[in-house]
Amino acid sequence: MVPVSYWRVILEKLDEYFKVPKGIAIEANPEDLADEARVYDLAEAA
C-alpha cells in the first residue's frame, strides 16, 4: 500500500496544478483495512 504521506503530497500537487477537490475513496477487502488507524490517516490526508 502507498504510505499516507505520499497520498497527501499527490493530492496537494493535483490541487496546485488542477484545482480539483481533494478526496479519497477507499475500496478494499476487510482484511486489508485491519489497521483502523491507517483508515483514519487516509481520511485525514484528503
C-alpha positions, 0 to 999 in steps of 0.5 A: 500500500502507498504510505499516507504521506505520499497520498497527501503530497499527490493530492496537494500537487493535483490541487496546485496544478488542477484545482480539483477537490481533494478526496479519497475513496477507499475500496478494499477487502476487510482484511486489508483495512485491519489497521483502523488507524491507517483508515483514519490517516487516509481520511485525514490526508484528503 
